[in-house]
């Protein structure tokens, strides 16, 4: 049975694309058929696709960065490195939320063993004047993978994101703590604190020196976990 996940995060620059690409490679290594998409991307430089999140996903899927493949993975592309609502406004190309949802639902009809849809920015990033990434996840009705960091302040950001997901009754399959660059807080210290506050499974990922490392063994158990997790990860203390 195909497993569907929406990869979101507590903010921008946390490592969603690195994690999505790592999950894609890991699942492929387990002999699974995998699809990964990032329908909306801002800060996209068409002259340097390889450095983009879309390029990273294409590489994880062993696909060339052709215009056809770029369009298939990321049909809503914007140049400015801003929230999608702002970047789209600058280009006078607003995101049609219903079209985005319909496109995503079509993706989920695929026959792959794992289908990953990566969001843009954090949980509450605006897509247009009225809709956010949270609305997008809710409309699809699939579990979320919440990517957070180990930087100072991440506890509040993580619990706030979980609270927002919980209010919409969105299941959290796992919280992935991606070690932040130059973090002043040890990764395990962050994980230990989060364990006191949430019941969702936690997967710490140590900092990698290269974005395209083929193996991230910390994520292998996540892919072998059943796709039925508690609603919204259930905050353990309220």
C-alpha positions, 0 to 999 in steps of 0.5 A: 500500500502506498504511503503518502507524506507532506514534508513541512517544517517550522520555518525556512532554511531548516532542511526540508529538501535535504530530508525529502531527498534523503528519504527518497534515496533511503526508500529507493535503497530499500527497493521501493518505488518513490515519487517526490515533488515540490509543487511550489518553490520561491527563490528559484534561479533557472540558471542554477537549477542544481543549487535549488530544492527542485534540483536536489530532489531531481538528483535524489530521483536520478532524473536529469534537470530538464525543463520537463522534469522541473515543470513536473516537480515544481510547476509553481516557480518564483524567482524572489526568495520570499514567502510564496504570496509575496514572490507571486505578487511581485510576478503578478502570478498568484497561486490558485489554491484549488488548482494547487490542491487538485494538482497535489491530489493527482500526484497522490494517485500515483502507484509508487510505494512512497509519495512525498510532497514537500511544502514551502517554508514553514507550516504557516507560510502564506501561499496567497492572500487567504491560504497557508501551507497549513490549509494545503496540508489539511486539504490533502488529508495526509500525514505530515513529517515535521522537520525542525532544527536544533538551534536555540529557539527551536523548542518554541517553534516546534511546539507552535507548529505542532499546535497548529497541526493539531488544531486542524487534526492533521496526523504527524507521522514523525518529527525529524530534528535536523541538526542546525549548522553552528547550533549552540545547542547539542542535537541530543539535548534538543531531542531530550527536551522535545521528548518531554513535550510531544508524543510523536516519534522523534528522529534526530539527524546529525549534520552532514558535510554534503547535501547529497550524501547517499545514506542517512540511516537515521531515517530508515526506521521512519520508512518502516513505521506504519502510516497511522500515527496519533492525531497531530502528534498529541502534545504531551503537556498542555 
